[in-house]
Amino acid sequence: MPSDAGTPTSGEARATAPLRSLLFVPGHRTDWLPKARAAGADAVILDLEDAVPTPDKPLARARVAEALAEAAAEPAGAMPLFVRINPLDDWTAADELRAVVRPGSAGIVLPKVHTAADVRLADRLITWCEQEHGLPPGATTLIPLLESARALHDAYDIAAAAPRVAHVGALTAPGGDVERAVGYRWSPQGTETAALRSRVLLDVRAAGAPYPVTGLWTHIADLAGLRAFAEQNRALGYDGMMAIHPTHIPVINEVFAPTPEELDRCARLVAAVESAQRTGTGALTFEGQMVDEAMAATARAVLTRHGHS
């Protein structure tokens, strides 16, 4: 497919919200959406790519379009629906994109991204689709999937390629595209990919793309392993994870949300620092630790993000 469609680029990025959990649902099984809602998923990714057998792809596109139309009629605050399209390799794929960039769609998950040029092309095509449906420029979030060594290497350029890019991160599931591209031997502990996930996260943060997410955990019944992997990703600095099964959602949501005790400590820290500042003190001892404005700013950010500002 041509790398320059001659279309305009997007405007300002949407006010993207943090997402702890994004659950994949096959596009031809939109009847599973109630299960995703019941599980508490922050968002759903309706999949038109790998999860759909080739004979079922036309059916999947039609059902996804129906689900988006229904979502457009729902009140604000309903569970966002993203769509993973097939790779933008030809104009047939572009036609698929046109079918799903519409009211009710929170964004597009773009697979098989290799370079920033792939993102810029998708951005221009999405902008045309937004114009066609009367959507504001930049209303559609774009999540590029980094599934090749080149894409992982160029994570900064890809994340910075368009204002609409968000939630991008390193997905390191066993046996998938990334393992094949990089050549690591996957383990449940994730030690062999920790450096990769960290470097991609740093690139994405430096590029200014909001709320990076990672994944995947494919051992459906191993919730203890899922929790350990999620906690590792949270410790690295990721904001959430993609998931393949509803039973994983409560664990992921719990790991990527602060406890009431953590929120209460943030509030106390901010109050202590601000009280000290009013008396001309910049740094103080708080519950056995030295703190100052930098720690207070971090605590304020946590409180604001979770509705406790």
N, C-alpha and C positions, 0 to 999 in steps of 0.2 A: 504494500500500500504506500502511496506517496507520503513522504515525511512532512510535507507542507501542503495543507488543504486550502490555503489561501483564505482562511477564516479568521475572525478577530479573536484576540485572547480575552480571558475572563477579566472581570472587574474585581472589586474587593472580595476577599474570601468571606464566607459565611461565618457567623458567630458560632463556631463549632463547640459542642459540649463534650466534656470528658466522658469516656465510655469504659466501664470496667470489663464488660463482657459483650462479645459479638458472636452470636451463634449462627453457624452455617445451617441452612435448610435447603434441600434440593428444590430447584425451581418447579419441578413437576409434582412436588409434594407440599404445596402450599396449605393443604389441610393439616399440616403439622404446626402451623403458626400458633394455634391456641396452646399447644404444649410449650412452645418457646415463651409465650407470655406467662404461662403458669409457672415456668421455671424461674422467671424473674430476669430474663436476659435484658440488658440495657439496650441492645439493638440486635437485629437479625440481618444476615447476609443471604439473600435469595440467590442460589447458585445456578447459573446457566452453563457453567463450564464442566469441570471434572466430575461432579456428582450426578450429572445427567447423562444417561446413555444416548448415543447419537440418534437413534430412532425417535427418542422422546423429546428432542430439543425443540421442535416446533410447538409441541404441547406445553413445554416448560415456559417458553416465551409468552404464550397466550395466558397461562395461569399467573405468571408474574405480573403481566400487565393488568390483569383483573385485581390482583392483590394490591397493586399500587393505586388503582382507581379507588378501591375501598379505603385504603389508608388516607387518601386525599380528603375523604369525607369525614375522617375521624377528628375529634377535638385536638387542640394543641396539647403536646405532652405525651401523646401516644408513643408506643415503642417504634423507634425509627426503623425503616426498611432500606437497606442497601442492596445493590445487585452486583454480583460478580458476573461480568460479561465474558465472552470468549476473547482471545487475543485479537487485537486490532491489526490483523495481517492483510485484510482485503476489505473491499467495500461492502461485502456481505456482513462482515462483523460491524461495520459502521452503521448499517441498517438496523442491526440488533441494538446498538447503542441508542439510535434514534427512538426505538420502541420503548426504552425503559428510562430515558431521561424525561421525566414528566412529573406533574404534581403527584405527590405521594412518595416520591423517591428521595431519600435523604442523601444518597450518593452512589458512586460507582466504584466498585473494586476492580482494578485493572490488573489482570494476570500477565505473566511472562514479560514484565518490563525489563528492558536491557539498558537503556540510556535515558537521559533527560529528554531527548528528542521524542521518545515514545510518549512521555507525559505531556509535552507541549502539543503534540498532535491530538491526543485525547482531550486536552483542555480546549483547543479550538473547536473540535467537533461538538463537545458538550455545550460550549457557548452558543453555537448555532441551534442546538436542540432547545436550549433555554429560551432563546429568542422565539423559536417556533411555538413554544407552549406558553409564552408570556411570563416566564419565570425571571426573576431578577438575575442579572449577571453575577456569577459566583455562587448562586444558591445551591449548587450541587457539589457536595464534597467529593474529592477524588482520593482513593486509597490505592497507591501503586504497590503491587506485590513484588518484592525483590527476590527473584527465584533463580538468578544466575550469578556466577562469580562476578561478571562485569557489573551487574546491578548492585550487588552488595558493595563492591569497590567504589561505585559512584553514588553511594547513598546520599551524600550531601547535595550533589548536583540534582539528583532526582527529586529530593524533598524540596529543593528551592526552585524547581522548574515552573511552578504555577502557584498562585495564592490559594487555590482551592485544595491543595494537597494537605491531608491531615491523617492522623492515626497510622502513619507508615512506620514499620519496624522490621525486625528480623524474625522470620518464621522458620523454626528449625525442627520440624517434625521428622520422625524416623522414616527413612526410605523414600522421601519425596524429592522434589526438584532440587532443593538446596543441598541435601546430602549428596545427591548425584553430582551436582556442580562443584561442590567444595571437596568432597572425598572424605569427610570425617566419618568415624564410626560412632553412631548415636548411642548414648547411654542414658538411663533414667535420671542420673545425677546431673547431666547437662554440662559437665566440666569441659568437654571438648568443644562446646559452642559458646561458653560464657564470654570468652574474649570477643567472638564475632558479634554476639548480641550487644555487648557493651560498646564496641566501636560503631556499629550502625546507630545505636541510640545516641551516642555523642554527635554523630554527623547530623542526625535528624533534629536534635535539639539546637545545634549550631545553625541549621538552616531555618529555624523558626517554625517548623511544621508542628502544629499543636497535638498534644495527647497521643504519643506513640503507643502502639500496642504490639504484642508479640504472640507467640504460640508455636506450635499446637501441641496438645497432649492427646495422643491417640489410643492410649490404654484405657478403654472405657471404664472398666471396673476398678482400676487402681486409683482411688480417690486420694489415698495418702501420698502417692507419688505425684499426683496432680498438685496437691497442696504444696509440697516441697518445691516443685518446679515453679509454681505461681509465686511463692514467697521469694525464691531466688530472683525472678524477674522484677518483682516489686522492689527488692533491695537494690537491683541494678539501676532502677529509675523509670521503668515502664509504668504506664498508667492503666493498662488493662491487657486482656488476652482474647484472642479468637478461640472458639471452641467448636467441637463437632458433635457434642451430645448434651441434651438438656440436664442430665445429672451432674455435669461439670459446673453449671452456672452458679449454684449457691456457694460452692467452694471458691470460685474465682471472685465472685462479688464480695465475699467476706474478706479475702486476702487483700483486695485492692481498695477497701474502704477502711478509714480509721475507726478504731473502737471509740466508744463514748469516753473512756478514760484518756485516750490520746487527745481527743478534742478538748476535753476539760483541761488537760495539761497545757495545751496551746493557748487556751483562753487565760489561764493563770499566768503563763509566761509573758504574754503580751501586756497584761495588766501590771505585772511587776516591773517590766522594762519601762513602760510609759510613766509609771509612778516615779521611778528613779530619775527619768529624764526631766520631770518637772522640778526636781530638786537639784538639777545640774550634774547628775551622775550618769555616765555613759555605759559603764559595765558594772555588773553586780553578780553576786552569787545567788543562784536560784536553785533550790532543792539540790544543793551540793555541786552544781555546775556553774562555770563562769559563762554568762550570757551577755549579749549586747543587742544593738539594733538589727544586726544581720540575722540573728536567731529569731528576733521578734518578727521581722519581715517574712521569714519562712513560715512561722506559726500563723501569721495573718493570712498568708496565701492558702494554707490548709483550711483554715476556718471559712474563708470566702468561697473556696471551691465547693465545700460541703454545706453551704448554706447557713453558716454560723457567724457571718460577719456582723 
